[in-house]
Amino acid sequence: MNKFIQLLLASAIAASTLTACDQNTETAETSEPQATASASNGKPVIYQVLPRLFGNTNATNKPWGTIEENGVGKFSDFTPKALEEIRALGANYIWYTGSLHHAVVRDYTAFGIANDDPDVIKGRAGSPYAVKDYYSVNPDLADDPAKRLEEFKALIARSHQAGLKVIIDIVPNHVARNYQSLAKPARVRDFGADDDTSVAYARDNNFYYVPGEPFQVPVADDGYQPLNGEAHDLIDGKFSEVPAKWTGNGSRAPQPAQGDWYETVKINFGVRPDGSHDFAELPADYAQKDFRAHAAFWADKNVPSSWEKFREITDYWLAFGVDGFRYDMSGMVPVEFWSYLNSSIKMQNSDALLLAEIYQPDLYRDYIHLGKMDYLYDKVGTYDAIRAVMEGKAGTDPLVEIQQSLSGIEDHMLRFMENHDEQRISSPEFAGNARAGIPAMVVSTTISGAPTLLYFGQELGEPGAGDAGFGKASRTTIFDYWSVPSIRRWNNGGQFNSENLSESEQSLRDFYGKLLTFSRQSSALTGEYRDLHSYNRTHGDHYSDKLFSFARWTDQERLLVTANFGESDNPVTLKLPADLIAQWQLSPGKYVLTNQLQAGAAELVVGDDLNASVRLELAALSGQVLKLTD
């Protein structure tokens, strides 16, 4: 009996009891789950960082440069001092992006690692999302590649000592074309090792195939050449793969297009080529059941081979000391698989943080309720709407409807204004001004009880300038050997201080530290929410669609949040409706509102009819979090 079945059956009695209790209390309609964050533990704050770039102090930054030319960051660069300063920003999680061993253009044959073919690699340093060995870490990041796992384990220990829980990526939808695990446990078989390659599809094949057709390298239509045309023994426009496998984004052609994810192959999760499913269907009422019931459901089910392989992978990393996973492109993988995997993870560590990259709003509730995700990306809603305001393409009014559309799941929607896929706020291609991120982050951070993600360098106004090679300006490259100028200045020879930062960089970092620390400690931000924007668009004085406002509260804390996305100062009289004042149990009179992000206060005036107002001087590109002082 394997470990997973033993684990699930051991909990089956308890799960059945809990399920019976659930059934006794269920209503006919699916109820929304409780918020993942609570007033007792506050909002998670996740600091996302690429180790390859973080500790690299080499300023050469030659396009397509080698490690010898441009340098590379190491796990060891995350010193106790560096981690202490990240924690001081308010973070309690750190996401080490690109830690797993992915395909790279570098010779590690001395360590038994096969060379990767540049014809099917994006960049020289390679994509973090073309994983080559799920049981090891990137040898580039180790001081001694032979001890790379030991060095990563030491990094996890240092992170924990600094008060930071560790997240790594899992990429279930696809793997590198040259996947081969050297570090897998003896019982584990590689992806594809047991596949029947004579058929396009079989339930327990790990890949999809194009029988009888060899893979062909894409033809570039824009003059692109691997390594920018540099001579290399393996660059010949060929890659041996017979028969061809489907490409990671779902392309079924033996020769994918240049814009396809040609460096990866798609994983088969028991989804037939016609889209039908070859596995047990999860009953709809499981949306109301907890992870124990989900684990019990799958305990006696026969599941596709790829499901088991990813469970083995997450088992491995949980035992290694990892505290959570960010799932790449999770919306391309069936929700039943997530129920299976996430319930297994939660049975081992109920506090594990599970974060899904997903861009389909119609799937959000299924992936939370049925897939047992803790958090999902709020990209196509809140991020896109705020970005449109920052770029002057829209006003703030759409934010009201977006928040209403997320009713019941808003505390499960990760908020961010930068990550490795998005353009830097300071880049000319986005806002061109780091301070434009201030009102955006005030709204994004305080609008719900969900986690806030901070991308390394965002707190310094990093613009992501310079074409690194495969990675282009405006997004800090994830494909190349490179360094980040603002992070280099903050690093300051390992001191990680403000000595080399400009006044504006110091000021911006101070703002982020105050906002994120407050958000993690505030009970109100995991409490009630009330839109004030719509009311003030009708009743407020000098209140435009460049402003946004709302109230947050618990019995212990009452907050007003306002943001000015405009580039001019805006004096405004913010109006509060009588029903909110009644909920806050305020009598007619005057009350002090203390600014939590900077010095200063405002006065809340409550009339005899319980309608109230507060006069505010909103500076350009600013946000205020005002706390009612009893």
DRENGU-817202 format. One record per residue (C-alpha): x, y, z. Coordinates in Angstrom, 1 decimal. Example, Ala and Ser with C-alpha at 12.3 -4.5 7.8 and 13.67 -1.06 7.14 Angstrom:
// residues 2
12.3,-4.5,7.8
13.7,-1.1,7.1
//
This chain:
// residues 630
0.0,0.0,0.0
1.6,3.3,-1.0
2.1,6.3,1.3
-0.8,8.3,-0.1
-3.3,5.5,0.3
-2.1,4.8,3.9
-2.4,8.5,4.7
-5.9,8.8,3.3
-7.3,5.7,4.8
-5.9,6.6,8.2
-8.0,9.7,8.1
-11.1,8.2,6.4
-13.1,7.6,9.6
-12.5,11.2,10.7
-13.2,12.5,7.3
-16.5,10.5,7.1
-17.5,11.9,10.4
-16.8,15.4,9.3
-18.5,14.8,6.0
-21.6,13.6,7.8
-21.6,16.7,9.9
-21.2,18.8,6.7
-24.2,17.0,5.1
-26.4,17.8,8.2
-25.7,21.5,7.9
-25.5,22.0,4.1
-28.1,24.1,2.4
-29.3,23.5,-1.1
-26.9,26.1,-2.5
-23.2,26.1,-2.3
-22.0,28.4,0.4
-18.8,30.4,0.1
-15.8,29.2,2.2
-14.5,31.1,5.1
-11.7,33.5,4.3
-8.3,31.8,4.4
-6.7,34.7,6.4
-8.1,35.5,9.8
-7.9,38.4,12.2
-5.7,36.2,14.4
-2.9,35.7,11.8
-3.4,38.6,9.5
-2.9,38.9,5.8
0.0,37.0,4.2
2.6,39.1,2.5
4.6,37.2,-0.2
8.0,38.5,-1.4
8.8,37.1,-4.8
12.4,36.9,-5.8
14.6,35.2,-8.4
17.7,33.9,-6.7
19.5,34.0,-10.0
19.3,37.8,-10.0
18.9,38.7,-6.4
22.5,38.4,-5.2
24.3,39.2,-8.5
26.4,42.3,-8.0
28.1,42.1,-11.4
27.1,45.3,-13.3
28.2,44.2,-16.8
24.8,43.2,-18.0
25.9,42.3,-21.5
23.0,41.1,-23.7
23.1,37.3,-24.0
26.1,37.3,-21.6
27.5,34.2,-20.0
27.8,33.5,-16.3
31.5,34.4,-16.6
30.6,37.8,-18.2
27.4,38.8,-16.3
27.6,36.7,-13.1
24.8,34.9,-11.3
23.2,35.1,-7.9
23.5,32.2,-5.4
21.4,30.6,-2.7
24.1,31.8,-0.3
23.4,35.4,-1.2
20.3,35.2,1.0
22.2,35.9,4.2
20.5,36.3,7.5
20.9,40.1,7.1
19.2,40.0,3.6
16.4,37.9,4.9
16.0,40.1,8.0
15.5,43.1,5.8
13.0,41.3,3.6
11.1,40.3,6.7
11.3,44.0,7.9
9.3,45.0,4.7
6.4,43.1,6.2
6.8,39.8,4.4
6.1,36.5,6.1
6.5,34.3,2.9
9.3,34.2,0.4
8.7,32.8,-3.1
12.1,31.6,-4.5
11.2,31.7,-8.2
13.3,29.5,-10.5
14.8,27.4,-7.8
14.0,24.0,-9.4
16.4,22.6,-11.9
15.3,23.8,-15.3
17.0,23.7,-18.7
20.0,26.0,-19.0
22.8,26.5,-21.6
25.7,25.6,-19.4
28.0,22.6,-19.2
27.4,20.6,-16.0
28.4,17.2,-17.4
31.1,17.0,-14.7
28.2,16.6,-12.3
26.5,14.0,-14.4
24.0,16.4,-15.9
23.3,16.2,-19.6
23.7,19.3,-21.6
20.6,21.1,-22.8
20.1,22.0,-26.5
19.9,25.8,-27.1
17.5,25.1,-30.0
14.8,24.4,-27.4
15.8,26.8,-24.7
14.6,30.4,-24.3
17.5,32.5,-23.3
20.9,31.4,-22.0
19.9,30.9,-18.4
16.6,29.3,-19.4
13.0,29.6,-18.4
12.2,28.7,-14.8
9.1,27.1,-16.2
10.9,24.5,-18.3
11.7,22.2,-15.4
14.2,19.5,-16.2
14.4,17.7,-12.8
11.7,18.1,-10.3
13.8,16.5,-7.5
16.7,18.9,-7.7
17.5,22.6,-7.9
19.2,24.8,-10.4
23.0,24.1,-10.3
23.6,27.7,-11.3
22.4,28.8,-7.9
24.8,26.7,-5.8
28.3,27.5,-4.8
29.1,23.8,-5.2
26.7,22.3,-7.8
27.4,18.8,-6.3
25.9,20.1,-3.1
23.0,22.1,-4.5
20.3,20.3,-2.6
22.2,20.8,0.7
22.6,24.5,-0.1
18.9,24.9,-0.8
18.0,23.1,2.4
20.2,25.5,4.3
18.5,28.4,2.6
15.1,27.1,3.7
16.4,26.8,7.3
17.8,30.4,7.2
14.5,31.6,5.8
12.6,29.9,8.6
14.9,31.4,11.2
14.2,34.8,9.8
10.4,34.3,10.2
9.8,33.6,6.5
7.9,30.6,5.1
9.1,29.2,1.8
7.2,28.9,-1.5
8.5,27.3,-4.6
6.9,26.8,-8.1
5.3,23.6,-9.3
4.5,23.6,-13.0
2.0,20.7,-13.7
1.0,21.7,-17.2
4.4,21.1,-18.8
8.0,20.1,-18.4
11.2,20.7,-20.3
11.6,18.8,-23.6
14.7,17.3,-22.2
13.2,16.2,-18.8
15.5,13.8,-17.0
15.6,13.5,-13.2
19.0,12.5,-11.7
17.9,13.1,-8.1
14.6,11.2,-8.1
14.0,8.7,-5.3
14.6,5.1,-6.3
10.9,4.2,-6.5
10.1,7.1,-8.9
9.9,6.8,-12.6
10.6,9.7,-14.9
7.8,11.4,-16.8
7.3,9.5,-20.1
9.5,6.5,-19.0
6.6,4.1,-19.3
4.6,5.8,-22.1
3.2,3.9,-25.1
4.5,6.3,-27.8
2.7,4.5,-30.6
-0.6,6.3,-29.8
-1.5,9.9,-29.5
-3.2,9.3,-26.1
-3.4,6.8,-23.4
-4.7,7.6,-19.9
-1.5,6.6,-18.1
0.8,8.2,-20.7
2.5,11.2,-19.2
2.7,13.0,-22.6
0.6,13.3,-25.8
2.3,12.2,-29.0
2.2,12.7,-32.8
2.8,9.1,-33.8
5.2,8.6,-36.7
6.3,12.3,-36.8
9.6,13.6,-35.5
9.8,16.9,-33.6
11.1,19.8,-35.6
12.5,23.0,-34.2
10.3,26.1,-34.9
11.2,28.3,-37.8
11.9,31.9,-36.6
9.9,34.5,-38.4
11.6,37.6,-36.9
15.3,36.7,-37.4
15.7,35.1,-34.0
18.7,32.8,-33.5
19.5,30.8,-30.4
22.1,32.5,-28.3
21.8,35.4,-30.7
23.7,33.5,-33.4
26.6,32.5,-31.2
28.4,29.3,-32.3
27.6,26.3,-30.1
28.1,22.6,-30.6
24.4,21.8,-30.1
22.9,24.6,-32.2
22.0,23.0,-35.6
18.3,23.7,-35.9
17.5,20.1,-34.7
16.4,18.4,-31.6
15.9,14.6,-31.5
12.4,13.7,-30.3
10.7,10.8,-32.0
7.8,10.7,-32.0
7.1,14.4,-31.5
5.2,15.4,-28.3
2.5,18.0,-28.0
4.0,21.4,-27.0
3.3,22.9,-23.5
0.7,25.4,-24.6
-1.3,22.6,-26.3
0.1,22.8,-29.9
-0.3,19.4,-31.6
2.0,20.1,-34.5
5.2,18.2,-34.8
6.8,21.6,-35.6
5.4,24.2,-33.2
5.4,27.9,-34.1
8.0,30.3,-32.7
5.3,31.8,-30.4
4.4,28.4,-28.9
6.0,27.2,-25.7
8.3,25.1,-27.8
10.8,24.6,-25.0
8.2,22.5,-23.1
6.0,19.5,-23.6
2.4,19.2,-22.3
1.6,16.8,-19.5
-1.4,14.5,-19.9
-3.7,14.4,-16.9
-6.2,12.0,-18.3
-7.8,14.5,-20.6
-8.5,12.9,-24.0
-7.7,14.8,-27.2
-11.4,15.6,-27.6
-11.5,17.3,-24.1
-13.4,14.5,-22.3
-12.1,13.2,-19.0
-10.6,9.7,-18.3
-10.9,9.9,-14.5
-13.5,9.9,-11.7
-15.8,13.0,-11.6
-15.8,14.9,-8.4
-19.5,15.3,-7.2
-20.7,18.9,-7.2
-21.5,18.8,-3.4
-17.8,18.4,-2.7
-17.6,22.2,-3.1
-19.0,22.3,0.4
-16.6,19.8,1.9
-13.2,20.2,3.4
-9.9,18.8,2.3
-10.3,15.7,4.5
-13.5,14.7,2.7
-11.7,15.3,-0.6
-8.8,13.1,0.5
-11.2,10.3,1.5
-12.9,10.6,-1.9
-9.7,9.9,-3.8
-8.4,7.2,-1.4
-9.9,4.3,-3.3
-9.8,5.9,-6.8
-7.5,4.8,-9.6
-6.0,8.0,-11.0
-3.8,8.8,-14.1
-0.1,8.2,-13.8
0.7,12.0,-14.0
-1.4,12.7,-11.0
0.6,10.2,-8.9
3.9,11.6,-10.2
3.0,15.2,-9.1
1.9,13.9,-5.7
5.2,12.2,-5.3
6.9,15.5,-6.2
4.9,17.6,-3.6
5.4,14.9,-1.0
9.2,15.2,-1.6
9.3,19.0,-1.2
7.0,19.0,1.8
9.4,16.6,3.5
12.3,18.8,2.4
10.8,21.7,4.4
8.9,23.8,1.8
5.8,25.6,3.2
3.8,26.1,0.0
3.5,26.0,-3.7
2.8,28.5,-6.5
1.2,26.5,-9.3
2.0,27.8,-12.8
-0.9,28.0,-15.3
-3.2,25.9,-13.1
-6.2,26.7,-15.2
-4.9,24.5,-17.9
-5.1,21.5,-15.6
-8.4,19.8,-14.6
-9.9,20.8,-11.3
-10.2,17.2,-10.1
-6.5,16.8,-10.2
-6.2,19.8,-7.9
-8.7,18.3,-5.4
-6.5,15.1,-5.4
-3.2,16.9,-5.0
-4.2,19.7,-2.7
-6.1,17.5,-0.3
-3.0,15.2,-0.1
-0.8,18.2,0.7
-3.3,19.6,3.3
-3.4,16.1,5.0
0.3,16.4,5.5
0.4,20.2,6.3
-2.9,21.9,6.7
-1.1,25.3,6.8
0.6,24.8,3.5
-0.1,27.8,1.2
-1.4,26.9,-2.2
-1.5,29.6,-4.8
-2.8,29.2,-8.4
-1.9,31.2,-11.4
-5.3,31.4,-13.3
-6.8,33.8,-15.7
-10.4,32.5,-16.2
-12.9,34.1,-13.8
-15.5,31.6,-14.7
-13.3,28.9,-13.1
-12.4,30.8,-9.9
-15.1,29.3,-7.6
-14.5,25.8,-8.8
-10.7,26.1,-8.2
-11.3,27.4,-4.7
-14.2,25.1,-3.7
-13.5,22.0,-5.6
-9.8,22.4,-6.3
-9.1,23.4,-2.7
-6.8,26.3,-3.7
-6.1,28.8,-0.9
-5.5,31.7,-3.3
-5.8,32.6,-7.0
-4.3,35.3,-9.1
-6.5,38.4,-9.3
-5.0,39.5,-12.6
-7.8,39.9,-15.1
-9.9,41.8,-12.6
-8.3,44.0,-10.0
-4.8,44.2,-11.5
-6.0,45.0,-15.0
-8.5,47.6,-13.8
-6.0,49.4,-11.5
-3.4,49.3,-14.3
-5.9,51.0,-16.7
-6.3,53.8,-14.1
-2.6,54.2,-13.7
-2.1,54.4,-17.5
-4.9,57.0,-17.8
-7.0,54.6,-19.9
-9.9,54.4,-17.5
-11.3,55.7,-14.2
-11.8,53.9,-10.9
-15.5,53.2,-11.3
-15.0,49.6,-12.7
-13.3,48.6,-9.5
-16.7,48.7,-7.7
-18.2,46.1,-10.0
-15.1,43.9,-9.9
-15.2,43.7,-6.2
-18.9,42.8,-6.3
-18.2,40.1,-8.8
-15.7,38.5,-6.3
-18.2,38.5,-3.4
-17.6,35.6,-1.2
-14.2,34.7,-2.6
-12.5,38.1,-2.4
-10.2,37.0,0.4
-8.9,34.2,-1.8
-7.7,36.5,-4.6
-4.0,37.3,-4.5
-3.4,41.0,-5.1
-0.2,42.4,-6.9
0.9,45.2,-9.1
4.1,43.5,-10.3
5.4,40.0,-10.8
7.7,38.2,-13.2
5.1,38.2,-16.0
4.1,41.8,-15.8
5.9,45.0,-16.7
7.6,47.1,-14.0
5.5,50.0,-12.8
8.4,52.4,-13.4
9.0,51.2,-17.0
8.0,53.7,-19.7
5.9,50.9,-21.2
3.7,50.9,-18.0
3.4,54.0,-15.8
7.0,55.4,-16.1
6.9,56.6,-12.5
7.4,54.5,-9.4
5.2,56.7,-7.3
2.2,55.8,-9.5
2.4,52.5,-7.6
1.6,54.2,-4.3
-2.2,54.6,-4.7
-2.3,51.3,-6.6
-0.7,49.4,-3.8
-2.7,51.1,-1.1
-5.9,49.9,-2.8
-4.6,46.5,-3.9
-3.2,45.7,-0.4
-6.1,46.9,1.7
-9.2,46.0,-0.3
-9.4,42.4,0.9
-8.0,39.9,3.4
-6.1,38.1,0.6
-2.3,38.0,0.4
-0.3,40.8,-1.2
2.6,39.9,-3.5
5.6,42.2,-3.7
8.1,41.5,-6.5
11.7,42.1,-5.6
12.9,45.6,-6.7
9.3,47.0,-6.8
9.9,48.6,-3.4
12.8,50.5,-5.0
11.1,51.5,-8.1
13.1,49.2,-10.4
12.3,50.0,-14.0
13.4,46.7,-15.6
15.4,48.7,-18.2
17.8,47.1,-20.7
17.4,44.2,-23.2
19.0,41.3,-21.5
18.9,39.0,-24.6
15.9,36.8,-24.8
14.2,38.9,-22.1
13.3,42.5,-23.2
13.1,45.8,-21.4
10.2,46.6,-19.0
10.1,43.1,-17.5
13.0,42.0,-15.4
14.3,39.1,-17.4
13.6,35.5,-16.2
15.6,34.0,-19.2
19.1,35.6,-19.0
22.1,36.0,-16.7
21.6,39.6,-15.5
21.6,41.8,-12.4
19.1,44.3,-11.1
20.6,47.8,-10.6
18.3,48.9,-7.7
18.9,45.6,-5.9
22.6,45.9,-6.4
22.6,49.3,-4.7
20.5,48.0,-1.8
22.8,45.0,-1.5
25.8,47.3,-1.0
28.4,44.6,-0.5
26.2,42.4,1.5
25.1,45.1,4.0
21.6,45.4,2.6
21.1,49.0,3.6
20.0,52.4,2.2
23.5,53.9,2.0
23.6,53.7,-1.9
19.9,54.3,-2.5
18.6,57.6,-3.8
16.3,59.7,-1.6
13.4,58.6,-3.8
14.3,55.0,-3.5
14.6,55.2,0.3
11.3,57.0,0.5
9.5,54.4,-1.6
11.0,51.5,0.3
9.8,53.2,3.6
6.3,53.5,2.2
6.2,49.8,1.1
7.5,48.7,4.5
4.8,50.7,6.4
2.0,49.6,4.2
2.8,45.9,4.1
3.7,45.7,7.8
0.4,47.5,8.7
-1.6,45.2,6.4
-0.1,42.1,8.0
-0.9,43.3,11.5
-4.3,44.9,10.9
-7.5,43.0,12.0
-9.7,45.3,10.0
-8.2,44.2,6.7
-9.5,40.7,7.4
-12.9,42.0,8.5
-15.8,43.8,6.8
-15.7,45.8,3.6
-17.9,48.7,2.5
-17.6,50.5,-0.8
-17.6,54.3,-0.4
-16.7,55.1,-3.9
-20.2,54.8,-5.5
-21.7,56.9,-2.6
-19.2,59.6,-3.0
-19.5,59.7,-6.8
-23.0,60.9,-6.1
-22.7,62.7,-2.8
-19.1,63.7,-2.4
-17.5,67.1,-3.0
-14.8,67.3,-5.6
-14.8,63.5,-5.8
-13.8,62.2,-9.2
-13.0,58.9,-10.9
-9.4,59.5,-10.2
-10.2,58.7,-6.5
-11.2,55.4,-4.8
-12.4,54.9,-1.3
-13.8,52.2,1.0
-14.2,51.3,4.7
-12.7,48.2,6.5
-13.5,47.2,10.0
-13.8,44.7,12.8
-15.0,45.3,16.4
-11.4,46.2,17.3
-10.4,48.4,14.4
-12.2,50.8,12.0
-10.5,52.2,8.9
-11.1,54.5,6.0
-9.0,54.0,2.9
-8.7,56.6,0.2
-6.4,56.8,-2.9
-5.7,59.6,-5.4
-4.6,58.2,-8.8
-4.5,61.7,-10.2
-1.3,63.7,-10.9
-2.7,66.7,-9.1
-3.5,67.3,-5.4
-7.2,66.9,-4.7
-8.9,68.4,-1.7
-12.1,66.4,-1.1
-14.9,66.0,1.5
-15.4,62.3,1.8
-19.0,61.4,2.8
-19.9,58.4,4.9
-23.5,57.1,4.8
-25.6,56.9,8.0
-25.9,53.1,7.9
-22.1,52.7,8.1
-22.0,55.1,11.0
-24.7,53.0,12.7
-22.6,49.8,12.1
-19.6,51.5,13.6
-21.9,52.5,16.6
-20.8,56.2,16.5
-22.9,58.9,18.1
-23.1,62.5,16.7
-19.9,64.3,17.3
-16.3,64.6,16.1
-13.7,61.8,15.9
-10.0,61.7,15.2
-8.7,59.6,12.2
-5.0,58.9,12.4
-3.0,58.3,9.3
-1.3,54.9,9.5
1.2,55.4,6.6
2.5,58.9,7.4
2.2,61.6,10.0
-1.0,63.4,10.3
-4.7,63.1,11.2
-8.1,64.1,10.0
-11.4,64.8,11.6
-14.6,62.8,11.1
-17.7,64.8,11.8
-20.9,62.8,12.5
-24.2,64.8,12.2
-27.4,64.3,14.2
-28.8,62.3,11.3
-25.7,60.1,11.4
-24.5,61.2,8.0
-20.8,61.9,8.3
-18.0,63.5,6.4
-14.2,64.0,6.6
-12.2,66.7,4.9
-9.1,65.4,3.2
-6.2,66.9,1.4
-5.2,64.1,-1.0
-1.8,64.6,-2.5
-1.2,63.6,-6.1
-0.4,59.9,-6.5
-1.1,59.1,-2.8
-3.1,56.8,-0.6
-4.2,57.1,3.0
-5.2,54.5,5.6
-7.1,56.4,8.4
-7.8,54.7,11.6
-10.6,55.8,13.9
-9.2,56.7,17.3
-11.7,56.1,20.1
//
